[in-house]
Amino acid sequence: MKQTAIRHMVIFDLKVDKGSAEAEKFLQDGYDTLTAIPVVRNFEVHRQVSAKNDYDYGFSMEFDSQDDYDTYNVHDNHVAFVEERWKSEVARFLEIDFQQIK
């Protein structure tokens, strides 16, 4: 079976004020840390603008295959970011993973 690309997205709120210097540092550090993982493609940082959703921020990225996504999940950069930053600085989140079907 052909492996298809995966779009990984996470929307989240931080424990600090939206738009604060601390929030901007978290977003930049996330970008710097996670884009250094070789299998990560098209990493983007988002700020919520819709009244239909009450999360403040989002990260999205692509992986060429399930194998690449699995590699990302256990990569030292990702594990360290989750343990050292995400768990202590994120108030809540929703994670979504899609494979394109058309």
Secondary structure, 3 states (H helix, E strand, C coil): CCCCCEEEEEEEEECCCCCCHHHHHHHHHHHHHHHCCCCCEEEEEEECCCCCCCCCEEEEEEECCHHHHHHHHHCHHHHHHHHHHHHHHEEEEEEEEEECCC
